[in-house]
Amino acid sequence: MKEVLVATNNKGKVKDFEELFKPHGIQVISLKDLDEPIEVEETGTTFEENAILKAEETAKILGKWVISDDSGLEIDALNGEPGVYSARYAGEPKDDEANIDKVLEGLTGVPEGSRHARFRCVLAIAGPGLETQTFSGSCDGSIAFERKGEHGFGYDPIFHVPSEGKAMAELTPSEKAAISHRGEAMRKFEKELPNLIGKAGDRS
C-alpha cells in the first residue's frame, strides 16, 4: 500500500493520519485532493454503519484503501440525541452554534446530575483485498449549562469532562487527543496498523 485516502475535508483529521502513516512511507490524501467530488449519503442508523458505508463506497469508486470516521454526541436525557445527526442537529446548513443552542434548549430544566452524555467515534478502513475493520472510541462527560473555552469545534464548549474538570473546548489539542473519543479510536487503529499494512502488500 503506497497511498490511503482519508474520507474527509477536515485538515486536522488529515494531519493526524499523515503523522500516523509517515513512518511507514505511505502517502495520505483527502477528498480535497480528488479531481471529482465523492459524496456518500449517510443512511446508517449508527456511527459504525455510517463509517463503514462511507469507507466501502468510496473504496469501491476509487479502487484504493479508504479510512472514514463517523462521530457525534449522545445525551441520555434526550434519548441519545443528537447521535448520528450531530452535525446537522439544528438543520441545514451545518451550524455549530445553532446545534449547541438546540441542545441547551432541549435540556432546559434538567438538573446537573441528569445531564450525562458521551462523544462516540468509529473509524472504518476498507479497500481491495481487505475485510472492512472498525475501531471505536468514546469519552464520557456531561452537558454544561453554558459555553466555555475557545478550542476545539462542534459541541466542545458545552461538553464537560469530569476527569479534567473542564469543558472539552478548554483543553489544548494535545490534552484533548489524550482523552477524546477520536483519540481512543486512533490509538486502537495505530496498534493494528502494522498488520493492515502487511495484508495490503503493494496494493494501492
C-alpha positions as CSV (number, residue, x, y, z in Angstrom):
1,M,0.0,0.0,0.0
2,K,1.6,3.2,-1.1
3,E,-1.4,5.6,-0.7
4,V,-4.5,5.8,1.5
5,L,-7.4,8.2,1.3
6,V,-9.0,9.7,4.4
7,A,-12.6,10.4,3.5
8,T,-12.8,13.9,5.0
9,N,-12.2,17.6,4.1
10,N,-11.1,18.3,7.7
11,K,-7.4,19.4,7.6
12,G,-7.0,18.5,11.3
13,K,-8.0,14.9,10.7
14,V,-5.8,14.6,7.6
15,K,-2.8,15.8,9.6
16,D,-3.4,13.2,12.3
17,F,-3.4,10.4,9.8
18,E,-0.3,11.9,8.0
19,E,1.6,11.6,11.2
20,L,0.4,8.1,11.7
21,F,1.3,6.8,8.3
22,K,4.5,8.8,7.8
23,P,6.9,6.3,9.4
24,H,5.5,3.6,7.0
25,G,6.2,5.7,3.9
26,I,2.5,5.8,3.0
27,Q,1.1,8.9,1.4
28,V,-2.2,10.3,2.8
29,I,-4.7,12.1,0.6
30,S,-8.1,13.6,1.3
31,L,-11.3,14.2,-0.5
32,K,-10.0,17.7,-1.4
33,D,-7.2,16.0,-3.5
34,L,-9.6,14.3,-5.8
35,D,-10.4,15.6,-9.3
36,E,-14.1,14.7,-9.0
37,P,-16.0,15.1,-5.7
38,I,-17.4,12.0,-4.0
39,E,-20.4,12.2,-1.7
40,V,-21.8,9.2,0.1
41,E,-25.2,9.6,1.6
42,E,-25.1,8.7,5.3
43,T,-28.2,6.5,5.6
44,G,-27.0,4.4,8.6
45,T,-28.6,4.5,12.0
46,T,-25.4,4.1,13.9
47,F,-21.9,5.7,13.8
48,E,-20.5,2.3,12.8
49,E,-22.9,1.8,9.9
50,N,-22.2,5.3,8.5
51,A,-18.4,4.9,8.9
52,I,-18.5,1.5,7.1
53,L,-20.8,2.9,4.4
54,K,-18.5,5.8,3.6
55,A,-15.3,3.7,3.6
56,E,-16.7,0.9,1.5
57,E,-18.5,3.1,-1.1
58,T,-15.5,5.4,-1.5
59,A,-13.1,2.5,-1.8
60,K,-15.3,0.8,-4.4
61,I,-15.3,4.0,-6.5
62,L,-11.5,4.7,-6.2
63,G,-10.2,1.1,-6.0
64,K,-7.9,2.0,-3.1
65,W,-7.8,1.8,0.6
66,V,-10.0,4.4,2.4
67,I,-10.4,5.4,6.0
68,S,-13.5,7.1,7.2
69,D,-15.0,8.1,10.5
70,D,-18.4,8.9,11.9
71,S,-18.7,10.5,15.3
72,G,-21.1,12.6,17.4
73,L,-22.7,13.3,20.7
74,E,-25.2,11.2,22.7
75,I,-27.2,12.7,25.5
76,D,-29.1,10.4,27.9
77,A,-31.8,12.9,28.8
78,L,-32.5,13.4,25.1
79,N,-32.8,9.7,24.4
80,G,-29.4,9.5,22.8
81,E,-29.9,12.6,20.6
82,P,-28.3,14.2,18.6
83,G,-26.5,10.9,17.8
84,V,-25.8,10.3,14.1
85,Y,-27.5,13.7,13.4
86,S,-25.0,15.6,15.5
87,A,-23.5,17.7,12.6
88,R,-27.0,18.8,11.4
89,Y,-29.0,18.7,14.6
90,A,-30.4,22.2,14.0
91,G,-30.9,21.6,10.3
92,E,-29.1,22.6,7.2
93,P,-26.7,24.2,6.6
94,K,-24.4,22.8,9.3
95,D,-24.1,25.4,12.2
96,D,-22.2,24.5,15.4
97,E,-23.7,27.4,17.3
98,A,-27.3,26.6,16.3
99,N,-26.7,22.9,17.3
100,I,-25.4,23.9,20.7
101,D,-28.4,26.2,21.2
102,K,-30.8,23.4,20.3
103,V,-29.1,21.1,22.9
104,L,-29.2,23.6,25.7
105,E,-32.8,24.4,24.9
106,G,-33.7,20.7,24.9
107,L,-32.1,20.3,28.4
108,T,-33.9,23.3,29.9
109,G,-34.9,22.4,33.5
110,V,-32.7,19.2,33.5
111,P,-30.5,19.3,36.7
112,E,-26.8,18.9,36.7
113,G,-26.8,15.3,37.8
114,S,-29.1,14.2,34.9
115,R,-27.1,15.7,32.0
116,H,-24.9,12.7,31.3
117,A,-23.5,12.5,27.8
118,R,-20.8,10.9,25.7
119,F,-18.9,11.5,22.5
120,R,-18.5,8.5,20.2
121,C,-16.3,7.9,17.2
122,V,-16.0,4.9,14.9
123,L,-13.1,4.6,12.3
124,A,-13.6,2.2,9.4
125,I,-11.0,1.1,6.9
126,A,-11.9,-0.7,3.6
127,G,-10.3,-1.4,0.3
128,P,-9.1,-4.0,-2.2
129,G,-8.0,-7.3,-0.5
130,L,-9.2,-6.1,2.9
131,E,-12.1,-7.2,5.1
132,T,-13.5,-4.0,6.4
133,Q,-12.5,-3.2,10.0
134,T,-13.7,-0.7,12.6
135,F,-12.1,0.9,15.6
136,S,-14.3,2.7,18.2
137,G,-13.7,5.2,21.0
138,S,-15.8,7.1,23.5
139,C,-15.5,9.9,26.0
140,D,-17.9,10.2,28.9
141,G,-19.0,13.6,30.4
142,S,-22.0,15.8,30.9
143,I,-23.6,18.8,29.2
144,A,-22.8,22.2,30.9
145,F,-25.3,25.0,31.3
146,E,-23.2,27.4,29.2
147,R,-20.4,27.6,26.7
148,K,-16.8,27.6,28.0
149,G,-13.4,27.6,26.2
150,E,-12.1,28.7,22.8
151,H,-10.6,25.4,21.5
152,G,-12.0,22.5,19.5
153,F,-15.2,22.6,17.5
154,G,-18.8,21.3,17.5
155,Y,-20.2,20.7,20.9
156,D,-16.8,21.0,22.7
157,P,-17.8,24.3,24.5
158,I,-20.7,22.6,26.4
159,F,-19.2,19.1,26.9
160,H,-17.8,18.9,30.5
161,V,-15.1,16.3,31.0
162,P,-15.2,15.2,34.7
163,S,-11.6,13.8,34.7
164,E,-10.2,17.2,33.6
165,G,-12.7,19.4,35.4
166,K,-13.1,21.4,32.3
167,A,-15.1,21.8,29.1
168,M,-13.6,20.0,26.1
169,A,-13.1,23.4,24.5
170,E,-10.9,24.5,27.4
171,L,-8.4,21.7,26.7
172,T,-5.3,22.1,24.5
173,P,-5.2,20.0,21.3
174,S,-2.8,17.5,23.0
175,E,-4.9,17.3,26.2
176,K,-8.0,16.7,24.1
177,A,-6.3,14.0,22.0
178,A,-5.2,12.1,25.1
179,I,-8.8,11.7,26.4
180,S,-11.1,12.2,23.3
181,H,-13.3,9.6,21.6
182,R,-11.3,10.1,18.3
183,G,-8.0,9.8,20.1
184,E,-9.0,6.5,21.6
185,A,-10.2,5.1,18.2
186,M,-7.0,6.4,16.6
187,R,-4.8,4.6,19.2
188,K,-6.7,1.3,18.6
189,F,-6.2,1.8,14.8
190,E,-2.5,2.5,15.3
191,K,-2.0,-0.8,17.2
192,E,-3.4,-2.7,14.2
193,L,-1.7,-0.7,11.5
194,P,1.3,-2.9,11.0
195,N,-1.0,-5.9,10.4
196,L,-3.1,-3.9,8.0
197,I,0.0,-2.8,6.0
198,G,1.1,-6.4,5.9
199,K,-2.2,-7.5,4.4
200,A,-2.1,-4.7,1.9
201,G,1.3,-5.6,0.4
202,D,1.8,-3.5,-2.7
203,R,-1.8,-2.8,-3.3
204,S,-2.9,0.9,-3.5
